[in-house]
Amino acid sequence: MNSKRVPRKTVLFSVSALLLGFLFLLFASPKLFRIRHAESNSFPAPARLLIVFAHTDDEVTNSGLIRHWANEGSQIQILTLTDGAANPKSDLTVCRSEENITQCRLRELHDSAKILGIGGISTPKLPDSKLMEHLEKATYEVQSLLMSFQPDAILTMEPSGLNGLADHRAAFLSVANALRNSQQDTPRIYLSTLPPPFSWVLHSRLSEQFSSRVNVFPTHNNLIEVKVADALAHRSQASTINGISLGLGPERLFSWIDFETYSIHPAHEIGQLIPKGH
């Protein structure tokens, strides 16, 4: 993790904000917005799960359900679309002397895959931060895996990219375009998203579809430990992960917010979620 100490006031503010947000999520949010609560074992494990993200650490927010399904026997492949070379906060000091940042991040991805039980990794190494410019190639990569792997379920970002990042939005579009062009029957799409109030702040494009959202709680206690271990596996991205957790670090964050939020759709609905202009 980042070696710099976080100011005490920042930590206290972060703790207070997270606590208030967590209480809202736990008590008010499900009642106001019909967000269901469920345990991970309430979702049948797909025989074959395809994960499509832009960057090597994008799976961190979904690692609990991924590991649960791996435990249940799912065959899992992950497609990481970019080379991960553009993050200015990447810490090269944790990389091996012979590695560049792309090689370092790919090694971390393999470490993460071992933790989560992911059996296959595809890395076309498209330019980081420019994925939208290479959307046709990204779509081709997804289509290829749809044909060769024939997944029963796909996990990817929601249309807004969770935090609005263009690469994240492009990851969703690559899946949506591939499914639109494909003859493969993929029954379920799991979109990584956030519940209110965080979805409001990040301008989620799923904000009007609360009925499809579900907060998934881990069935087994050790899934929280798995989530922490997965986050810590991405050592070169510690500064970014620390920032996302408001300086609390993954241990405190995942202990407090111990669920993951998904919007779940039949594959044939995904065309309705594609933003205008795409």
C-alpha positions in Angstrom: 0.0 0.0 0.0 1.0 3.6 -0.2 3.7 4.4 2.3 2.5 8.0 2.8 0.5 8.6 6.0 -3.0 9.9 5.4 -3.8 13.0 7.5 -5.9 12.2 10.6 -8.6 14.7 9.6 -8.9 13.0 6.2 -9.2 9.6 7.8 -11.9 10.8 10.3 -13.8 12.5 7.5 -13.6 9.4 5.3 -14.7 7.1 8.2 -17.7 9.3 8.9 -18.7 9.6 5.3 -18.4 5.8 4.7 -20.3 5.1 7.9 -23.2 7.4 6.9 -23.2 6.0 3.4 -23.2 2.4 4.7 -26.1 3.1 7.0 -28.0 4.6 4.2 -27.2 1.6 1.9 -28.1 -0.9 4.6 -31.4 0.6 5.8 -32.8 3.3 3.5 -31.5 2.4 0.1 -33.2 -1.0 -0.3 -36.6 0.3 0.9 -36.5 3.5 -1.2 -35.2 2.0 -4.4 -36.2 -1.6 -4.2 -32.6 -2.9 -4.2 -32.7 -6.5 -3.1 -30.3 -8.1 -0.6 -29.1 -11.6 -1.3 -26.4 -14.0 -0.5 -24.0 -15.1 -3.1 -25.2 -18.7 -2.9 -28.6 -17.5 -4.1 -27.2 -17.2 -7.6 -26.6 -20.5 -9.4 -23.0 -20.7 -10.5 -22.7 -20.5 -14.3 -20.9 -23.4 -15.9 -18.7 -20.8 -17.8 -18.2 -17.2 -16.8 -16.5 -14.6 -19.0 -15.2 -11.5 -17.3 -14.5 -8.4 -19.4 -12.8 -5.4 -17.9 -10.5 -2.7 -19.2 -7.7 -2.9 -16.6 -5.9 -5.5 -14.5 -7.4 -4.3 -11.2 -10.9 -3.7 -12.3 -12.1 -7.0 -10.9 -11.4 -5.9 -7.3 -14.9 -4.7 -6.6 -16.4 -8.1 -7.8 -13.8 -10.5 -6.4 -16.2 -12.0 -3.8 -18.8 -13.3 -6.3 -16.0 -14.4 -8.7 -14.3 -16.5 -6.0 -17.7 -17.9 -4.8 -18.5 -19.1 -8.3 -15.0 -20.6 -8.7 -15.6 -22.5 -5.4 -18.9 -23.8 -6.9 -17.1 -25.2 -9.9 -17.5 -22.4 -12.6 -14.9 -22.3 -15.4 -13.8 -18.7 -15.5 -12.0 -16.7 -18.1 -11.1 -13.0 -17.9 -10.5 -10.7 -20.8 -8.4 -7.7 -19.8 -8.5 -5.3 -22.7 -5.7 -2.7 -22.1 -2.0 -2.8 -21.4 -2.5 -0.8 -18.2 0.4 1.5 -19.0 -1.2 4.9 -18.7 -1.9 5.2 -14.9 0.4 8.0 -13.7 0.0 6.7 -10.1 1.5 3.2 -10.9 4.3 2.4 -8.5 7.2 0.9 -10.5 9.3 0.5 -7.3 7.4 -2.7 -6.6 8.0 -4.2 -10.0 10.9 -6.4 -10.9 14.0 -4.7 -12.5 13.4 -6.3 -15.9 9.7 -5.4 -16.0 8.0 -2.4 -17.6 4.7 -1.4 -16.1 2.6 -3.5 -18.5 4.6 -6.6 -17.6 4.3 -5.8 -13.9 0.6 -5.4 -14.1 0.1 -8.6 -16.1 2.1 -10.5 -13.5 -0.2 -9.0 -10.8 -3.2 -10.1 -12.9 -1.9 -13.7 -12.9 -1.5 -13.4 -9.1 -5.1 -12.2 -8.8 -6.3 -15.0 -11.0 -4.8 -17.6 -8.7 -6.5 -16.0 -5.7 -9.9 -15.9 -7.4 -9.8 -19.2 -9.2 -9.8 -17.7 -12.7 -8.5 -20.4 -15.1 -8.0 -18.4 -18.3 -6.5 -15.0 -19.1 -6.7 -13.1 -22.4 -4.7 -9.8 -22.7 -4.8 -8.1 -26.1 -2.9 -5.2 -24.7 -4.8 -2.4 -26.3 -3.6 1.1 -25.4 -4.6 2.1 -21.9 -6.7 5.3 -21.7 -7.5 5.0 -25.5 -9.8 2.0 -25.5 -12.7 3.9 -27.0 -10.5 4.6 -30.0 -10.0 0.8 -30.4 -13.5 -0.3 -29.7 -13.8 -2.3 -32.9 -10.7 -4.4 -31.9 -12.0 -4.8 -28.4 -15.4 -5.9 -29.7 -13.6 -8.5 -31.9 -11.8 -9.8 -28.8 -15.0 -10.3 -27.0 -16.7 -11.9 -30.0 -13.8 -14.4 -30.3 -14.2 -15.5 -26.7 -18.0 -15.8 -27.1 -17.4 -18.3 -29.9 -14.6 -20.2 -28.4 -15.6 -20.2 -24.7 -19.4 -20.0 -25.1 -20.0 -18.5 -21.6 -23.3 -18.9 -19.8 -22.8 -15.5 -18.0 -20.7 -12.4 -18.6 -19.5 -10.0 -15.9 -18.5 -6.5 -17.0 -18.9 -2.8 -16.1 -22.2 -1.0 -16.2 -22.8 1.5 -19.1 -21.4 4.5 -17.2 -18.2 2.6 -16.5 -18.9 2.7 -12.7 -16.9 5.9 -12.3 -17.3 7.4 -15.8 -13.9 6.5 -17.0 -13.8 6.2 -20.8 -12.0 2.8 -20.8 -14.6 1.4 -18.4 -17.4 2.5 -20.7 -15.6 1.1 -23.7 -15.4 -2.3 -21.9 -19.2 -2.3 -21.5 -19.6 -1.3 -25.2 -17.3 -4.0 -26.4 -19.6 -6.6 -24.7 -22.8 -5.0 -25.8 -21.6 -4.7 -29.4 -20.3 -8.3 -29.4 -23.6 -9.6 -28.1 -25.5 -7.6 -30.5 -23.5 -9.0 -33.4 -23.2 -12.5 -32.1 -25.4 -15.6 -32.6 -24.3 -17.0 -29.2 -26.9 -17.5 -26.5 -25.5 -16.0 -23.3 -28.4 -16.1 -20.8 -27.2 -13.6 -18.1 -25.2 -10.4 -18.0 -24.0 -9.2 -14.6 -23.1 -5.5 -14.6 -20.8 -4.2 -11.9 -22.5 -1.1 -10.5 -23.1 0.9 -7.3 -26.2 1.5 -5.2 -27.4 5.0 -4.2 -26.1 7.4 -3.0 -22.8 6.6 -4.8 -24.5 5.9 -8.1 -25.9 9.5 -8.1 -22.5 11.0 -7.5 -21.0 9.0 -10.4 -24.0 9.6 -12.7 -24.8 6.0 -13.2 -26.7 5.3 -16.4 -28.6 2.6 -14.6 -30.1 5.0 -12.1 -33.6 4.4 -13.4 -33.3 0.6 -13.2 -33.2 0.0 -9.5 -35.5 -2.9 -9.7 -32.8 -4.9 -11.4 -30.1 -4.2 -8.8 -29.1 -6.5 -6.0 -26.6 -6.2 -3.1 -24.8 -9.5 -2.9 -23.4 -10.5 0.5 -20.7 -13.2 0.8 -22.0 -16.6 1.8 -18.7 -17.5 3.5 -16.7 -15.3 5.8 -13.4 -15.9 4.1 -14.6 -14.2 0.9 -13.9 -10.9 2.6 -10.3 -12.1 3.2 -10.2 -13.1 -0.5 -11.3 -9.6 -1.6 -8.6 -8.0 0.5 -5.9 -10.4 -0.8 -7.0 -9.7 -4.4 -6.8 -5.9 -3.9 -3.3 -6.3 -2.3 -2.1 -8.5 -5.2 -2.2 -5.3 -7.4 0.8 -3.8 -5.6 1.7 -1.3 -8.3 -1.8 0.1 -8.1 -1.8 0.6 -4.3 -2.1 4.3 -4.5 -5.1 4.1 -6.8 -6.8 1.5 -4.6 -6.0 3.5 -1.5 -7.6 6.5 -3.1 -10.7 4.6 -4.1 -11.1 3.4 -0.5 -10.8 7.0 0.7 -7.5 6.3 2.5 -9.0 3.5 4.6 -7.3 0.6 2.6 -9.1 -2.5 1.4 -9.1 -4.2 4.8 -11.3 -1.6 6.5 -13.3 -0.9 3.3 -14.4 -4.5 2.7 -15.0 -5.1 6.4 -17.5 -2.2 6.4 -19.0 -2.5 3.0 -19.1 -6.3 2.7 -21.3 -6.6 -0.3 -21.1 -6.1 -4.1 -23.9 -4.5 -6.2 -24.9 -5.9 -9.6 -27.5 -5.1 -12.2 -28.6 -8.4 -13.7 -30.1 -8.6 -17.2 -31.0 -11.2 -19.8 -28.5 -10.9 -22.7 -31.2 -9.8 -25.1 -31.8 -6.6 -23.0 -28.3 -5.3 -23.3 -29.0 -3.4 -26.5 -31.4 -1.2 -24.5 -28.6 -0.1 -22.2 -26.3 1.1 -24.9 -26.0 4.9 -24.7 -27.2 7.0 -27.7 -24.5 7.6 -30.3 -23.0 4.1 -29.9 
